[in-house]
Amino acid sequence: MNRSVSAFRKVEYPERNVLINGAFDFWQRGGPFTGTNIYTADRWKNVYSHTATHSISNASADVPSELADQVYSSLKYTVTSGSATGAAEFSLMGYPIEGYHFTALMGKYVTISFYAKTNLPGTYTCLLKSGVGNYRYTFEFEISQADTWERIEKTVYIINSAPSNTFGRAENLGCCLYINLGVGSNYHTTPDTWVDGSFFGTSGANDLMATTNNYFSFTGVMLTEGDKTYPFQRKNLSTGQEFIDCCRYYVKQLTGGNNVSVGWRLSPNQLRYVYKNYCPMRAVPSVEFHSTLDTYPNVFYGYNNATVSANSTFTYGAWATKTDQYIYWTATKTGAFSGLPAGIAYYSVYSGGQGAYIAFNAEF
């Protein structure tokens, strides 16, 4: 009996999700996180001005049952010391969208969807904020039951009548998506309308930050063109490609072990290295090292085994281009130093066992 090929082929949706790491697969920075205004899971930033304290963690065993065969992590935001949100306070989890991914959506409808769970059911708010200026769209959503995963869906029209530079173009910040967990009265606004001003919450929304041990978890986040809701899918059908997309903004070389970058002596007090990234970075990155570099020193060494510790008396810089996978970075000795001998091809070695690393950061 003849059968068509389509009878055997698994049909996949075309790429619809604008957001990278909407399933929280990648946490290059580790965690849990307790700081303010920092990136947590790849591409997700904690934006925070609050007296309450919190912890952000990878809840790898807690996902909606309907996504259990394809999603393995959620982001869990837990209040560790509660305090009612003051008029000028706020707590948001945000995703900055690059202009290349966003400007094609101007003048169109988009649909935002995600799964959420909390111990404090009720009204919450989301926000779209323009990358340039202060054009914002706030909408409310409801969670009806405590400790139960629910899917949130909202269609928004992206204005095309604001100044032409409202949404950043190219590699610049196009727009930000925020989930709001506590927003003070100074920032309250009317929902479901674009406004120009510093507003991103509503007066009727829950204050998650008010009580210790309150939590809010979410995963399966999508932003798609059009007014239809689709089953969750990652931006890329391949998680390998999803990781490569994350590395456009932040990439961390493997921790521990003898992690090597090839380099050379640029001057008596400066070494230059080259690192081949998985993809070109969004912008010239900053260089980040292990926070306890003095305690667990990494070393630079040459073919003749001459060594010098890479401690806090070194400064670091980097540069890259939008079309080149290679990142060039320098280590310059600023303290008392006799100089590196000429003609030695240096390598950088990151000592194992203590979480040593080097990272390149091109986030917004």
C-alpha positions in Angstrom: 0.0 0.0 0.0 1.4 3.4 -1.0 1.7 6.0 1.7 2.7 9.6 1.3 6.0 10.8 2.9 4.0 13.1 5.2 2.4 10.1 6.9 5.8 9.4 8.4 7.3 12.8 8.8 7.1 14.6 12.1 5.9 18.1 11.3 7.9 20.9 13.1 6.7 24.5 13.4 8.9 27.0 11.6 10.9 29.3 13.8 8.4 31.5 15.6 9.9 32.3 19.0 11.8 35.6 19.0 13.3 34.9 22.5 16.4 32.8 23.1 16.5 30.5 26.1 12.8 30.7 26.8 13.0 27.3 28.4 15.9 28.2 30.7 18.2 25.5 29.3 21.3 27.5 29.8 22.8 29.1 33.0 26.4 29.8 32.1 26.7 32.2 35.1 25.7 29.4 37.5 23.5 30.5 40.4 21.6 30.8 42.6 21.7 34.6 42.4 21.0 37.1 45.2 22.5 40.3 43.7 20.6 43.2 42.0 20.6 44.3 38.4 22.5 41.2 37.2 22.0 38.6 34.5 20.9 35.2 35.8 19.9 32.5 33.3 21.3 33.3 29.9 19.5 36.4 28.4 17.4 37.0 31.5 18.2 40.0 33.7 17.1 40.9 37.2 16.1 44.6 37.4 15.7 45.5 41.0 15.4 48.5 43.4 13.9 47.1 46.6 14.6 46.7 50.3 13.3 43.1 50.2 15.8 40.4 49.4 15.5 37.5 47.0 17.1 34.5 45.4 16.9 33.4 41.8 17.5 29.8 41.0 17.3 27.1 38.3 14.3 24.9 39.2 15.3 22.0 37.0 12.8 19.5 38.4 9.8 21.8 38.3 8.1 22.3 34.9 4.5 22.1 33.6 3.4 18.5 32.9 2.4 19.3 29.4 6.0 20.4 28.6 7.7 17.7 30.5 8.9 15.9 27.4 10.7 19.0 26.0 11.3 21.5 28.8 13.5 20.7 31.8 13.9 23.9 33.7 12.1 26.9 35.1 13.3 30.1 36.7 12.2 30.4 40.3 12.2 33.8 42.1 12.0 33.4 45.8 11.6 36.3 48.4 14.1 35.6 51.1 13.3 38.6 53.3 9.9 40.2 52.6 9.2 43.9 52.6 6.2 45.8 51.2 7.1 47.6 47.9 7.6 51.3 48.5 6.4 53.9 46.1 9.8 54.2 44.4 10.7 50.4 44.5 10.3 47.7 41.9 11.4 44.2 41.1 11.3 42.8 37.6 12.7 39.9 35.6 13.5 41.1 32.1 14.6 40.0 28.7 16.4 42.5 26.4 15.5 41.9 22.7 18.1 42.9 20.1 17.1 45.2 17.4 17.8 42.6 14.7 15.1 40.4 16.3 12.6 43.1 17.1 12.3 45.8 14.5 10.6 43.5 11.9 7.7 43.4 14.4 6.9 47.1 14.4 3.4 47.9 13.2 2.3 44.2 13.8 0.6 42.2 16.4 2.7 39.9 18.6 1.7 37.3 21.1 3.4 36.8 24.4 2.9 33.5 26.2 4.5 31.7 29.1 3.8 29.3 31.9 3.7 30.6 35.5 3.3 29.3 39.0 3.2 31.1 42.4 2.0 30.6 46.0 0.3 34.0 45.7 -2.4 33.8 43.0 -4.0 37.0 41.7 -3.1 39.8 39.3 0.4 40.4 38.0 1.7 42.6 35.2 4.0 42.4 32.2 5.7 45.2 30.3 7.1 45.9 26.9 9.5 48.8 27.0 11.1 50.4 24.0 14.9 50.2 23.7 15.2 53.9 23.2 13.2 56.4 25.1 10.3 55.5 27.4 7.5 54.0 25.3 5.9 51.3 27.3 2.9 48.9 27.2 1.8 47.3 30.4 -0.8 44.5 30.6 -2.2 42.5 33.5 -2.5 38.7 33.7 -4.2 36.5 36.3 -3.0 33.4 38.1 -6.1 31.7 39.5 -4.7 28.9 41.7 -1.8 28.6 44.1 1.1 26.3 43.3 -0.3 25.3 39.9 1.2 25.9 36.5 -1.0 28.0 34.2 -0.4 29.3 30.7 -0.5 33.1 30.2 -1.3 34.5 26.8 -1.5 38.1 25.6 -1.6 39.8 22.1 -0.2 43.3 21.8 0.0 45.6 18.9 3.6 47.1 18.5 3.2 50.7 17.7 4.7 52.1 14.5 3.7 55.8 15.1 6.3 56.7 17.8 9.5 58.4 16.8 11.5 56.3 14.4 14.3 55.7 16.9 12.0 54.4 19.7 12.9 50.8 19.1 16.6 50.3 18.6 17.9 48.9 15.3 20.6 46.4 14.4 22.7 45.2 17.3 21.3 47.9 19.6 18.6 47.3 22.2 15.3 47.0 20.4 12.8 46.4 23.2 12.6 44.8 26.7 10.1 42.3 28.0 9.5 42.4 31.7 7.6 40.3 34.2 6.8 42.5 37.2 6.8 41.1 40.7 6.5 44.2 42.8 6.0 47.8 41.4 5.6 50.9 43.6 2.9 53.5 43.1 5.3 56.0 41.4 5.3 53.6 38.4 1.6 52.7 38.1 -0.2 53.2 34.9 -3.4 52.3 32.9 -3.0 48.8 31.3 -3.4 48.0 27.7 -2.1 51.2 26.1 1.2 52.6 24.9 2.4 55.5 27.0 5.5 57.7 27.1 6.8 57.8 30.6 8.3 55.8 33.5 5.4 53.4 34.1 5.4 49.6 34.3 2.8 48.4 36.7 -0.8 48.8 37.9 -2.3 49.5 41.2 -4.3 46.3 41.3 -1.3 43.9 40.9 0.0 41.6 43.6 3.0 42.6 45.7 5.1 39.4 45.7 7.9 41.1 47.6 5.9 41.8 50.7 6.2 38.4 52.4 9.1 36.1 53.0 9.0 32.8 51.1 6.7 34.0 48.4 7.8 32.7 45.0 7.1 33.1 41.3 8.3 30.5 38.8 8.0 30.7 35.0 9.2 28.9 31.9 8.2 28.2 28.2 8.4 31.9 27.3 7.5 32.9 23.8 7.1 36.1 21.8 5.7 35.4 18.4 4.5 37.4 15.4 0.7 37.5 14.9 -2.3 37.1 17.1 -2.3 33.3 17.4 -0.9 31.2 20.2 1.3 28.2 19.4 2.5 25.4 21.5 5.8 26.2 23.1 8.9 25.9 21.0 12.4 27.2 21.5 13.7 29.8 19.1 15.8 27.1 17.5 14.7 23.5 17.1 18.3 22.5 18.0 19.3 23.2 21.6 22.9 23.4 20.3 22.0 26.3 18.1 20.1 27.9 21.0 23.3 27.8 23.1 25.3 29.3 20.3 22.8 32.2 20.1 23.3 32.7 23.9 27.0 33.0 23.3 26.4 36.0 21.0 25.8 37.9 24.3 27.8 36.0 26.9 30.2 33.2 26.7 32.1 31.5 29.5 35.1 29.3 28.8 35.0 26.0 30.5 35.7 26.2 34.3 38.5 24.3 36.0 41.0 22.1 34.3 43.7 23.5 32.1 41.6 25.7 29.9 44.0 27.3 27.4 44.0 30.3 25.1 46.8 30.9 22.7 48.6 34.2 23.1 51.7 36.2 22.5 53.7 38.9 24.1 52.6 42.3 22.7 54.9 44.3 24.9 57.1 43.7 28.0 54.1 44.1 30.3 51.2 43.0 28.0 50.0 39.7 26.7 47.5 39.3 23.9 45.2 36.3 23.4 42.8 35.1 20.9 39.6 33.1 21.6 37.4 31.6 18.9 33.8 32.0 20.0 30.9 29.9 18.7 29.6 32.9 16.8 30.3 36.7 16.5 29.5 38.6 19.6 26.8 41.4 19.6 29.4 44.0 20.5 32.9 44.4 21.9 32.8 42.4 25.1 34.1 43.1 28.5 36.4 40.5 30.1 35.4 38.8 33.3 37.5 36.6 35.6 36.8 34.4 38.6 35.9 36.6 41.5 38.6 35.0 43.8 41.4 35.3 41.3 43.9 36.2 44.1 42.9 33.2 46.1 43.0 30.7 43.3 45.5 32.3 40.8 45.4 31.3 37.2 48.8 31.5 35.5 50.3 32.6 32.2 53.2 30.5 31.0 55.4 30.1 28.0 57.2 27.3 26.2 60.1 27.6 28.6 57.7 27.3 31.6 58.3 30.8 32.7 55.2 31.7 34.8 53.5 34.8 36.1 50.3 34.8 38.2 47.3 36.5 36.7 46.2 38.3 39.9 44.5 41.6 40.6 47.5 43.6 39.4 46.5 42.7 35.8 43.9 44.7 33.9 42.0 43.2 30.9 40.6 44.4 27.7 39.0 42.9 24.6 37.8 43.7 21.2 35.8 41.9 18.4 33.9 42.7 15.3 30.3 41.9 14.3 31.4 39.5 11.6 34.3 37.7 13.2 34.1 34.8 15.6 37.5 35.7 17.1 37.7 37.7 20.3 41.1 39.3 21.0 41.9 40.2 24.6 44.8 41.5 26.5 46.2 41.1 30.0 48.4 44.1 31.1 50.5 44.1 34.2 50.0 47.4 36.1 52.0 46.8 39.3 55.7 46.3 39.9 56.9 43.9 37.3 60.2 43.2 35.6 58.6 42.5 32.2 58.0 39.4 30.2 60.9 38.0 28.1 60.7 38.5 24.4 60.0 35.7 21.9 57.9 33.5 24.2 54.5 32.3 22.9 52.4 32.5 26.0 49.3 30.5 26.9 46.8 31.2 29.6 46.0 28.3 32.0 43.0 28.4 34.3 43.8 26.2 37.3 41.2 23.5 38.0 39.1 22.7 41.0 38.1 26.1 42.2 35.7 27.3 39.5 38.2 29.5 37.7 37.0 30.9 34.5 37.2 33.7 31.9 34.1 35.1 30.3 33.3 37.6 27.6 30.2 39.8 28.2 28.5 41.7 25.3 25.1 42.0 27.0 23.0 45.2 27.0 
